[in-house]
Amino acid sequence: MRRKIARILEEKINPYVAGHGGRIEVVDYVNGTVFLSMSGGCQGCAASAVTLRQGVEEALRTELGERIKHIVDVTDHESGSSPYYTA
């Protein structure tokens, strides 16, 4: 499942967030919960929660259906040094 999630991120999500200098990677998948990490312009970005819910979560659920129950952002947003949008 991790490989499928990683493929979706690489093909459908990362090309878009790369335009803002960001990247999203799968950290783990456990019992329907996907753990993701954001880096670059996504780390500390004020819009990261929106990107996660309206972009990433929607794409993963469209592709993988009920196998995706929860999305958890494990990013340390406080240590982001160059977020695309600042709060």
MIDOSE-1310 file (N, C-alpha, C; in nm, 2 decimals, decimal comma, always signed):
residues 87
mrrk	+0,08/-0,12/+0,00/+0,00/+0,00/+0,00/+0,09/+0,13/+0,00; +0,20/+0,12/+0,07/+0,29/+0,24/+0,08/+0,34/+0,27/-0,06; +0,37/+0,17/-0,14/+0,41/+0,20/-0,28/+0,30/+0,26/-0,37; +0,18/+0,22/-0,35/+0,07/+0,28/-0,42/+0,05/+0,43/-0,38
iari	+0,06/+0,45/-0,25/+0,04/+0,59/-0,20/+0,16/+0,68/-0,26; +0,28/+0,62/-0,25/+0,40/+0,70/-0,30/+0,38/+0,73/-0,45; +0,33/+0,63/-0,53/+0,31/+0,66/-0,67/+0,21/+0,77/-0,70; +0,10/+0,77/-0,62/+0,00/+0,87/-0,64/+0,06/+1,01/-0,60
leek	+0,13/+1,01/-0,49/+0,20/+1,14/-0,46/+0,29/+1,19/-0,57; +0,37/+1,10/-0,62/+0,47/+1,13/-0,72/+0,40/+1,18/-0,85; +0,30/+1,11/-0,89/+0,23/+1,14/-1,02/+0,13/+1,25/-1,02; +0,06/+1,26/-0,90/-0,06/+1,35/-0,90/-0,05/+1,47/-0,81
inpy	+0,03/+1,46/-0,70/+0,04/+1,56/-0,60/+0,17/+1,64/-0,61; +0,28/+1,58/-0,61/+0,41/+1,65/-0,61/+0,44/+1,74/-0,73; +0,39/+1,71/-0,85/+0,41/+1,80/-0,96/+0,35/+1,94/-0,93; +0,23/+1,94/-0,86/+0,17/+2,06/-0,82/+0,23/+2,14/-0,71
vagh	+0,27/+2,07/-0,60/+0,33/+2,13/-0,49/+0,47/+2,17/-0,52; +0,53/+2,11/-0,62/+0,67/+2,15/-0,66/+0,67/+2,29/-0,71; +0,56/+2,33/-0,77/+0,55/+2,47/-0,82/+0,57/+2,57/-0,71; +0,55/+2,53/-0,59/+0,56/+2,62/-0,47/+0,69/+2,58/-0,39
ggri	+0,77/+2,49/-0,45/+0,89/+2,45/-0,38/+0,87/+2,34/-0,28; +0,76/+2,27/-0,28/+0,73/+2,17/-0,18/+0,73/+2,03/-0,23; +0,72/+1,94/-0,14/+0,72/+1,80/-0,16/+0,65/+1,73/-0,05; +0,57/+1,62/-0,08/+0,50/+1,54/+0,02/+0,54/+1,40/+0,00
evvd	+0,58/+1,33/+0,11/+0,62/+1,19/+0,11/+0,54/+1,11/+0,20; +0,52/+0,98/+0,17/+0,45/+0,89/+0,26/+0,56/+0,84/+0,36; +0,52/+0,85/+0,49/+0,61/+0,80/+0,59/+0,57/+0,66/+0,63; +0,44/+0,63/+0,64/+0,39/+0,50/+0,68/+0,24/+0,49/+0,64
yvng	+0,19/+0,36/+0,64/+0,05/+0,33/+0,63/+0,02/+0,22/+0,73; -0,07/+0,25/+0,82/-0,10/+0,15/+0,92/-0,25/+0,14/+0,94; -0,31/+0,03/+0,91/-0,46/+0,01/+0,93/-0,54/+0,12/+0,88; -0,52/+0,16/+0,76/-0,60/+0,26/+0,70/-0,56/+0,41/+0,73
tvfl	-0,46/+0,43/+0,81/-0,41/+0,56/+0,84/-0,28/+0,58/+0,76; -0,28/+0,70/+0,69/-0,16/+0,73/+0,61/-0,09/+0,85/+0,68; +0,04/+0,83/+0,70/+0,12/+0,92/+0,77/+0,21/+0,99/+0,66; +0,20/+1,12/+0,65/+0,27/+1,20/+0,55/+0,36/+1,30/+0,61
smsg	+0,46/+1,34/+0,53/+0,56/+1,44/+0,57/+0,57/+1,54/+0,46; +0,56/+1,67/+0,50/+0,57/+1,78/+0,40/+0,71/+1,84/+0,41; +0,77/+1,88/+0,30/+0,90/+1,95/+0,31/+0,91/+2,06/+0,21; +1,02/+2,14/+0,21/+1,03/+2,25/+0,12/+0,93/+2,36/+0,16
gcqg	+0,87/+2,41/+0,05/+0,77/+2,52/+0,07/+0,65/+2,48/+0,14; +0,62/+2,35/+0,16/+0,51/+2,30/+0,23/+0,53/+2,30/+0,38; +0,66/+2,29/+0,42/+0,69/+2,28/+0,56/+0,67/+2,42/+0,63; +0,57/+2,43/+0,71/+0,55/+2,56/+0,78/+0,45/+2,65/+0,70
caas	+0,41/+2,60/+0,58/+0,32/+2,69/+0,50/+0,18/+2,70/+0,56; +0,13/+2,82/+0,56/+0,00/+2,85/+0,62/-0,11/+2,77/+0,55; -0,09/+2,73/+0,43/-0,20/+2,66/+0,35/-0,18/+2,51/+0,35; -0,08/+2,46/+0,43/-0,05/+2,32/+0,43/-0,17/+2,23/+0,47
avtl	-0,25/+2,27/+0,56/-0,36/+2,19/+0,61/-0,47/+2,18/+0,50; -0,48/+2,29/+0,42/-0,58/+2,29/+0,31/-0,53/+2,20/+0,20; -0,40/+2,21/+0,17/-0,34/+2,12/+0,07/-0,36/+1,98/+0,11; -0,34/+1,95/+0,23/-0,35/+1,81/+0,28/-0,49/+1,76/+0,27
rqgv	-0,59/+1,84/+0,31/-0,73/+1,79/+0,31/-0,80/+1,80/+0,18; -0,78/+1,91/+0,11/-0,85/+1,93/-0,02/-0,78/+1,87/-0,14; -0,65/+1,85/-0,13/-0,57/+1,80/-0,24/-0,53/+1,65/-0,22; -0,44/+1,63/-0,12/-0,39/+1,50/-0,10/-0,49/+1,40/-0,05
eeal	-0,57/+1,43/+0,05/-0,67/+1,34/+0,10/-0,77/+1,30/-0,01; -0,81/+1,40/-0,08/-0,91/+1,37/-0,19/-0,85/+1,28/-0,30; -0,73/+1,31/-0,34/-0,67/+1,23/-0,44/-0,65/+1,08/-0,39; -0,60/+1,07/-0,27/-0,58/+0,93/-0,22/-0,71/+0,85/-0,21
rtel	-0,81/+0,92/-0,16/-0,94/+0,85/-0,14/-1,01/+0,82/-0,28; -0,99/+0,91/-0,38/-1,04/+0,88/-0,51/-0,97/+0,76/-0,57; -0,84/+0,74/-0,55/-0,76/+0,63/-0,60/-0,78/+0,50/-0,52; -0,78/+0,52/-0,39/-0,77/+0,40/-0,31/-0,90/+0,37/-0,22
geri	-1,00/+0,46/-0,23/-1,13/+0,43/-0,17/-1,12/+0,42/-0,02; -1,20/+0,32/+0,03/-1,21/+0,30/+0,17/-1,09/+0,25/+0,24; -0,99/+0,22/+0,17/-0,86/+0,17/+0,23/-0,79/+0,29/+0,30; -0,84/+0,41/+0,27/-0,78/+0,53/+0,34/-0,89/+0,58/+0,44
khiv	-0,86/+0,57/+0,56/-0,95/+0,61/+0,67/-0,91/+0,75/+0,73; -0,78/+0,77/+0,75/-0,73/+0,89/+0,81/-0,60/+0,93/+0,74; -0,58/+1,06/+0,74/-0,45/+1,12/+0,69/-0,39/+1,19/+0,81; -0,26/+1,16/+0,84/-0,20/+1,23/+0,95/-0,07/+1,30/+0,90
dvtd	-0,06/+1,43/+0,93/+0,06/+1,51/+0,89/+0,16/+1,50/+1,00; +0,27/+1,44/+0,98/+0,37/+1,42/+1,09/+0,49/+1,53/+1,07; +0,46/+1,63/+0,99/+0,56/+1,73/+0,96/+0,58/+1,82/+1,08; +0,71/+1,85/+1,11/+0,74/+1,95/+1,21/+0,73/+2,09/+1,14
hesg	+0,61/+2,15/+1,13/+0,59/+2,27/+1,06/+0,66/+2,39/+1,13; +0,69/+2,38/+1,26/+0,76/+2,49/+1,33/+0,90/+2,51/+1,28; +0,97/+2,41/+1,23/+1,10/+2,42/+1,18/+1,12/+2,45/+1,04; +1,01/+2,48/+0,97/+1,01/+2,51/+0,83/+1,08/+2,65/+0,81
sspy	+1,18/+2,65/+0,72/+1,26/+2,77/+0,70/+1,22/+2,86/+0,59; +1,14/+2,81/+0,49/+1,10/+2,89/+0,38/+0,96/+2,85/+0,33; +0,86/+2,87/+0,41/+0,73/+2,83/+0,36/+0,68/+2,92/+0,25; +0,59/+2,86/+0,16/+0,54/+2,93/+0,05/+0,45/+3,04/+0,09
yta	+0,36/+3,01/+0,18/+0,27/+3,11/+0,24/+0,30/+3,12/+0,39; +0,32/+3,24/+0,44/+0,34/+3,26/+0,58/+0,21/+3,30/+0,65; +0,20/+3,26/+0,78/+0,07/+3,30/+0,85/+0,07/+3,44/+0,88
